[in-house]
Amino acid sequence: NPKDIDKFLVITYTKAAAAELRSRILDEINELLAEEPENRALARQSALVYKAPISTIHSFCSSLLRENAQLLGISPEFRVMEDEESGTVKHRVLSGVLDDWYERMEEDFMQLVDTMAAGRDDQKLPLLVLDLYTKLKSHPNPEKWAAGRLAELETCGGCRDAAETSWGRSILDYAKSCAGYWLETFSRAERMVYEDEIIARAYGESFSGTRASLESFNKALEGGWDKARAALPIEFPRLKPLRGYSGPEVDEVKRVRELCKKAMEKLAEIFDCSSAELMEDMAAVLPPVRALFSLTLDFDRAYSEEKARLRALDFSDLEHLAIKLLTDESFAPSEKGVEISERFEEIMVDEYQDANEIQDILFSALSRGGRNLFMVGDVKQSIYRFRLADPTIFLRKYAAFKDLKGAKEGEPRKVVLRENFRSRQNVLDAVNF
């Protein structure tokens, strides 16, 4: 079932990788042509490889936007700003926006300035706005996301327990995971203690007390914030001396106890405040946070206007405008998205562990809901969280997709690449551990 090379959309992470891949494909075609010089299909591929869409996601989006500029209301002659230029423009625009806000000096903004100034200056405020702006742009609909977070914060006033808030639930879920892990680990250590009569006489009572305390805390987590807080700190009764008796078992159980103690002390710090105190803090932080979101969205609009004046886009714009072109308001493929997706027989994306939510939506729209999408990734190589990569997208697919042999026709499937040709076994063992 042969297809032309320009029917394959191949996305790599860097321009250098794209250039290398194109070169490798061309070399392979030329080798085959040397064996079959009369093969017209191969000769055709050697010409098409130069126009094949093998590129980075931003280069692909840029081509897509120039081709459909009239549908998006942008100039087809736009240029893409590099990070250094966009940073300069952002600071200039933000300075003007802040001047306007200082002139109005509304109550919420005054509280924001007071919160950030800490009695000295407000240099942290522009940095905070730019940081929040970057995070907002990692979402397909930044304004809707911001409104949702503010709504969550505003509803905290009706909560009786911190566990009823999304933040409290998240912390309690983490605490349950942590406590569950240490309960299981500590219980194993306790069994080791009771396997030796001498160790049991010295350490048994202490280990049993800690294990019981861990069980109580684990159970209390089901009752909400204040009940969990009341079950802390975890008890670690003093160990009786083991005079003249040592060995690897003693070292191991003491090591587990010390690690567990440090972990539980760190966990207890999270529950330093009661629900009532936390709710009071949440109410106090609402006005400055509301001002921060409003200020950041105001900056977003001003920055967009300046980019339009300069006939320029930044890398974030390329992805957002591509989404606007390819999908509707619910992020299902638009009519244009369906039309463009028909161009490609196969879509191949490298380094998928570093994709973000916007890119995942974009690839889904281009691939008819993922039906002709091939992704390669390794979550252990995800190092771009600071660029707002979201490795949980890759992990969700990894967990949901069936193994190659177990998948039915048309079902998503995964192929695990187990062979490694770069690392020695002891390096792999250490990293995997």
Legacy VTK file of the C-alpha trace (Angstrom):
# vtk DataFile Version 3.0
C-alpha trace
ASCII
DATASET POLYDATA
POINTS 433 float
0.000 0.000 0.000
2.578 2.607 -1.084
2.027 6.296 -0.345
3.937 9.399 -1.367
6.345 10.802 1.210
4.594 14.190 1.221
1.453 12.492 2.601
3.285 11.936 5.881
3.341 14.701 8.482
6.416 14.157 10.649
6.906 16.363 13.703
10.259 16.478 15.481
11.349 18.561 18.450
14.118 20.609 16.816
14.915 21.963 13.367
18.204 20.049 13.424
16.381 16.762 14.027
13.987 17.523 11.157
16.853 18.289 8.785
18.699 15.114 9.800
15.586 12.969 9.306
14.909 14.427 5.842
18.550 13.770 4.924
18.388 10.166 6.152
15.207 9.475 4.171
16.767 10.953 1.030
19.936 8.863 1.480
17.839 5.718 1.828
15.805 6.530 -1.296
18.996 7.220 -3.272
20.474 3.883 -2.197
17.362 2.100 -3.424
17.411 4.109 -6.642
20.997 3.017 -7.281
19.751 -0.581 -7.182
16.624 0.191 -9.280
17.451 3.211 -11.480
14.313 2.660 -13.592
11.942 2.745 -10.603
9.736 5.781 -11.309
8.007 5.613 -7.908
11.347 5.941 -6.105
12.412 8.751 -8.424
9.170 10.533 -7.561
9.883 10.189 -3.815
13.382 11.612 -4.223
11.766 14.777 -5.612
8.849 14.895 -3.147
11.031 14.493 -0.061
12.052 18.166 -0.306
8.439 19.320 0.067
7.418 16.670 2.605
6.117 18.229 5.860
8.981 17.105 8.108
9.417 19.896 10.648
8.943 21.179 14.176
5.419 21.849 15.422
5.987 25.605 15.202
7.276 25.460 11.618
4.252 23.381 10.611
1.838 25.768 12.345
3.532 28.750 10.690
3.016 27.237 7.218
-0.586 26.408 8.058
-1.317 29.982 9.206
0.255 31.612 6.136
-1.828 29.377 3.909
-5.055 30.272 5.763
-4.272 33.806 6.948
-7.483 35.226 5.455
-9.602 32.895 7.607
-7.861 34.053 10.776
-7.733 37.777 10.011
-3.929 37.957 10.094
-1.394 39.099 7.551
0.164 36.251 5.538
3.390 38.247 5.740
3.640 37.883 9.519
6.998 37.136 11.045
7.709 34.944 14.038
9.443 36.670 16.931
12.266 34.845 18.646
12.193 34.640 22.440
14.602 37.553 22.914
12.517 39.990 20.849
9.190 38.824 22.311
10.651 39.270 25.809
11.600 42.864 25.036
8.162 43.638 23.593
6.428 42.014 26.572
8.324 44.147 29.082
7.602 47.327 27.138
3.885 46.569 26.854
3.595 45.451 30.479
5.225 48.668 31.657
2.505 50.666 29.887
-0.287 48.449 31.233
1.035 48.791 34.784
1.175 52.588 34.429
-2.532 52.581 33.537
-3.371 50.366 36.508
-1.381 52.558 38.884
-3.279 55.610 37.664
-6.628 53.932 38.431
-5.350 52.309 41.651
-8.469 50.245 42.355
-8.890 48.499 45.712
-8.067 44.947 44.533
-4.960 46.202 42.736
-3.821 48.115 45.844
-3.993 44.858 47.793
-2.020 43.090 45.068
0.710 45.737 45.136
0.846 45.630 48.942
1.101 41.848 48.849
3.954 41.844 46.329
5.834 44.913 47.551
6.563 43.544 51.031
7.445 47.047 52.231
10.160 47.691 49.637
9.313 47.791 45.921
7.063 46.056 43.423
9.711 44.534 41.150
8.243 41.084 41.737
4.882 42.103 40.284
5.917 42.258 36.578
7.709 38.926 36.949
4.605 37.384 38.503
2.380 38.697 35.680
4.721 37.350 32.999
4.978 33.988 34.753
1.193 33.681 35.036
0.803 34.804 31.413
3.125 32.011 30.252
1.164 29.429 32.234
-2.159 30.759 30.935
-0.974 30.377 27.351
-0.343 26.664 27.910
-4.135 26.223 28.066
-6.248 26.087 24.895
-8.665 28.700 26.271
-6.718 30.922 28.721
-9.624 33.242 29.629
-11.974 30.341 30.362
-9.303 28.620 32.455
-8.650 31.808 34.443
-12.378 32.328 35.042
-12.661 28.751 36.309
-9.830 29.177 38.810
-11.296 32.427 40.119
-14.717 30.808 40.452
-13.134 28.011 42.500
-11.516 30.542 44.788
-14.730 32.526 45.192
-16.718 29.427 46.189
-14.319 28.706 49.041
-16.378 31.016 51.239
-19.083 28.363 51.452
-16.699 25.546 52.377
-16.647 24.261 55.958
-13.544 22.106 55.507
-10.426 22.677 53.418
-11.004 19.225 51.937
-14.021 20.645 50.083
-11.752 22.869 47.968
-9.878 21.561 44.938
-6.563 22.493 46.586
-7.435 20.701 49.813
-8.533 17.588 47.920
-5.294 17.600 45.978
-3.235 17.835 49.170
-5.259 15.104 50.887
-4.857 12.833 47.850
-1.109 13.390 47.997
-1.064 12.781 51.762
-3.024 9.540 51.326
-0.609 8.334 48.665
2.372 9.221 50.861
0.897 7.724 54.036
-0.171 4.569 52.173
3.310 4.052 50.820
4.955 4.460 54.220
2.354 2.332 55.982
3.142 -0.550 53.633
6.904 0.008 53.836
6.899 0.403 57.609
4.726 -2.691 58.078
7.324 -4.734 56.186
10.038 -3.347 58.461
7.913 -4.188 61.514
7.615 -7.800 60.329
11.402 -7.931 60.025
11.664 -6.681 63.619
9.424 -9.487 64.934
11.325 -12.156 63.006
14.183 -11.790 65.484
13.329 -12.188 69.183
16.168 -9.963 70.411
15.338 -7.126 67.982
11.639 -7.534 68.782
12.214 -7.012 72.531
14.098 -3.768 71.860
12.249 -2.320 68.858
8.896 -4.122 68.671
6.868 -1.783 70.879
8.154 1.328 69.094
7.544 -0.065 65.599
4.047 -1.258 66.500
3.233 2.187 67.908
4.391 3.950 64.739
2.517 1.547 62.495
-0.680 2.077 64.517
-0.186 5.856 64.291
0.235 5.608 60.502
-2.954 3.544 60.270
-4.865 6.127 62.319
-3.643 8.973 60.124
-4.441 7.044 56.954
-7.985 6.449 58.184
-8.393 10.033 59.419
-7.642 11.335 55.913
-11.071 10.034 54.867
-12.719 12.403 57.380
-11.369 15.655 55.987
-8.699 18.202 56.775
-9.149 18.790 60.493
-9.488 15.099 61.340
-6.303 14.359 59.417
-4.566 17.234 61.176
-5.686 15.908 64.573
-4.024 12.555 63.801
-0.634 14.241 63.438
2.190 14.131 64.269
2.935 10.457 63.619
4.320 8.865 66.758
7.869 7.508 66.761
8.447 6.159 70.314
12.074 5.919 71.369
13.880 2.702 70.542
15.265 0.661 73.407
19.035 0.114 73.216
20.372 -3.008 71.481
23.660 -3.516 73.313
26.182 -5.742 71.615
23.776 -6.782 68.874
24.031 -5.643 65.254
23.597 -6.834 61.714
22.052 -5.914 58.338
18.504 -6.447 59.675
19.074 -3.873 62.416
20.561 -1.380 59.952
17.686 -1.866 57.515
14.818 -1.399 59.983
16.511 1.666 61.486
17.045 3.089 58.004
13.350 2.642 57.109
12.297 4.185 60.421
14.490 7.251 59.889
13.299 7.794 56.308
9.669 7.387 57.370
10.146 9.831 60.242
11.588 12.504 57.946
8.805 11.998 55.394
6.066 12.241 58.040
7.600 15.342 59.623
7.621 16.999 56.199
4.024 15.920 55.589
2.916 17.273 58.979
4.181 20.742 57.989
1.495 20.876 55.272
-1.213 20.524 57.937
0.151 23.355 60.071
-3.076 25.388 59.798
-6.645 24.420 60.625
-9.471 24.527 58.073
-10.809 27.744 59.610
-7.409 29.431 59.284
-7.031 28.250 55.707
-10.483 29.475 54.724
-9.687 32.836 56.280
-6.469 33.003 54.250
-8.328 32.049 51.072
-10.818 34.863 51.622
-7.979 37.321 52.224
-6.105 36.298 49.081
-9.129 36.529 46.746
-8.947 40.308 46.008
-5.229 40.377 45.036
-5.555 37.150 43.026
-8.596 38.572 41.233
-6.559 41.676 40.395
-3.614 39.544 39.239
-5.755 37.557 36.795
-7.449 40.692 35.497
-4.120 42.490 35.102
-2.592 39.500 33.277
-5.517 39.214 30.856
-5.343 42.983 30.282
-1.650 42.585 29.448
-2.515 39.698 27.094
-4.877 41.953 25.119
-2.370 44.822 24.963
0.441 42.482 23.914
-1.754 40.996 21.157
-2.518 44.500 19.849
1.200 45.340 19.774
2.037 42.126 17.924
-0.676 42.930 15.375
0.855 46.379 14.887
4.272 44.798 14.340
2.759 42.107 12.070
4.429 39.545 14.295
3.481 36.390 16.191
5.278 34.533 18.953
5.549 30.753 19.313
2.488 30.564 21.560
0.399 32.397 18.942
1.301 29.818 16.309
-0.235 27.007 18.373
-3.312 28.952 19.512
-4.140 30.204 16.010
-3.642 26.694 14.597
-6.139 25.406 17.172
-8.548 28.187 16.183
-8.227 27.148 12.547
-8.477 23.381 13.043
-11.136 23.102 15.770
-14.437 24.564 16.890
-15.250 26.002 20.332
-15.434 22.521 21.864
-12.068 21.602 20.241
-13.686 19.090 17.875
-12.273 19.263 14.308
-13.708 22.182 12.347
-14.709 21.933 8.691
-11.296 23.308 7.768
-9.630 20.935 10.204
-11.300 17.923 8.564
-10.255 19.209 5.134
-6.608 19.611 6.185
-6.535 16.240 7.964
-7.415 14.530 4.664
-4.009 15.551 3.303
-2.134 13.153 5.545
-1.995 9.375 5.405
0.042 9.222 8.591
1.053 11.684 11.304
4.195 10.869 13.256
5.243 12.832 16.333
8.516 12.411 18.198
9.172 13.287 21.871
5.460 13.130 22.746
6.223 13.164 26.463
6.987 16.884 26.001
3.678 17.771 24.322
1.289 20.168 26.035
-2.514 20.233 26.038
-2.722 22.578 23.047
-0.437 20.393 20.920
-2.354 17.257 21.910
-5.622 18.861 20.723
-3.921 19.969 17.522
-2.577 16.489 16.709
-5.944 14.934 17.508
-7.686 17.297 15.073
-5.146 16.565 12.326
-5.351 12.795 12.766
-9.118 12.249 12.607
-9.307 11.752 16.351
-6.010 9.893 16.565
-6.822 7.210 14.004
-3.639 7.748 11.953
-1.409 9.197 14.664
1.849 7.498 15.647
3.582 8.875 18.752
7.002 8.070 20.187
8.055 9.096 23.666
9.796 8.205 26.897
8.443 9.874 30.032
11.808 9.415 31.780
13.248 11.837 29.240
10.686 14.568 29.956
12.769 17.596 30.945
10.651 20.472 29.653
8.122 21.130 32.417
9.645 24.626 32.626
8.418 25.090 29.032
4.990 23.855 30.182
5.278 20.374 28.705
2.714 18.064 30.286
4.046 14.482 30.576
0.763 13.319 32.132
-0.760 13.418 28.613
1.718 10.774 27.495
1.263 8.770 30.702
-2.519 8.701 30.278
-2.148 7.278 26.777
0.446 4.792 27.991
-1.923 3.584 30.705
-5.021 3.508 28.476
-3.628 1.959 25.294
-3.591 -1.835 25.106
-0.486 -3.819 24.205
0.032 -4.440 20.511
-1.125 -8.064 20.647
-4.122 -7.382 22.898
-5.643 -4.505 20.908
-8.569 -5.085 18.577
-8.751 -3.701 15.058
-8.991 0.087 15.199
-8.164 0.309 18.924
-5.270 2.465 20.130
-2.283 0.299 20.924
1.214 0.676 22.331
4.513 -0.840 21.321
7.055 -0.859 24.137
10.586 -0.238 22.892
12.522 -2.346 25.375
15.898 -2.552 23.660
18.504 0.073 24.508
21.630 0.543 22.423
23.130 3.516 24.267
23.501 2.557 27.919
25.230 -0.112 29.950
23.048 -2.338 32.108
24.279 -0.881 35.423
23.339 2.640 34.244
19.856 1.444 33.218
19.381 -0.376 36.530
20.299 2.736 38.510
18.046 5.048 36.465
15.115 2.644 36.517
15.479 2.235 40.304
LINES 1 434
433 0 1 2 3 4 5 6 7 8 9 10 11 12 13 14 15 16 17 18 19 20 21 22 23 24 25 26 27 28 29 30 31 32 33 34 35 36 37 38 39 40 41 42 43 44 45 46 47 48 49 50 51 52 53 54 55 56 57 58 59 60 61 62 63 64 65 66 67 68 69 70 71 72 73 74 75 76 77 78 79 80 81 82 83 84 85 86 87 88 89 90 91 92 93 94 95 96 97 98 99 100 101 102 103 104 105 106 107 108 109 110 111 112 113 114 115 116 117 118 119 120 121 122 123 124 125 126 127 128 129 130 131 132 133 134 135 136 137 138 139 140 141 142 143 144 145 146 147 148 149 150 151 152 153 154 155 156 157 158 159 160 161 162 163 164 165 166 167 168 169 170 171 172 173 174 175 176 177 178 179 180 181 182 183 184 185 186 187 188 189 190 191 192 193 194 195 196 197 198 199 200 201 202 203 204 205 206 207 208 209 210 211 212 213 214 215 216 217 218 219 220 221 222 223 224 225 226 227 228 229 230 231 232 233 234 235 236 237 238 239 240 241 242 243 244 245 246 247 248 249 250 251 252 253 254 255 256 257 258 259 260 261 262 263 264 265 266 267 268 269 270 271 272 273 274 275 276 277 278 279 280 281 282 283 284 285 286 287 288 289 290 291 292 293 294 295 296 297 298 299 300 301 302 303 304 305 306 307 308 309 310 311 312 313 314 315 316 317 318 319 320 321 322 323 324 325 326 327 328 329 330 331 332 333 334 335 336 337 338 339 340 341 342 343 344 345 346 347 348 349 350 351 352 353 354 355 356 357 358 359 360 361 362 363 364 365 366 367 368 369 370 371 372 373 374 375 376 377 378 379 380 381 382 383 384 385 386 387 388 389 390 391 392 393 394 395 396 397 398 399 400 401 402 403 404 405 406 407 408 409 410 411 412 413 414 415 416 417 418 419 420 421 422 423 424 425 426 427 428 429 430 431 432
